[in-house]
Amino acid sequence: MRKLATAVAMAFALSATAALACEDKTEMAEQQPQKPAVAQKASKQGKQARKAKKADQAQKTAVARADK
């Protein structure tokens, strides 16, 4: 009887652990993946570089138009 009770308790513990793990996986899947700080910083620097390049091109175009 003691072995049966132990087996039932172990089965319950394992199923509870599996249920919690499944719930955690579901919660993680529902959340948007977050970028590491390094990737965010690189992305921000890339955007700033593109903006600066675009502004520089616009300024060159304006100067070229003024020269005509």
Sequence and secondary structure as in RCSB ss.txt:
>XXXX:A:sequence
MRKLATAVAMAFALSATAALACEDKTEMAEQQPQKPAVAQKASKQGKQARKAKKADQAQKTAVARADK
>XXXX:A:secstr
 HHHHHHHHHHHHHHHHHHHHHHHHHHHHHS     HHHHHHHHHHHHHHHHHHHHHHHHHHHHHHH 
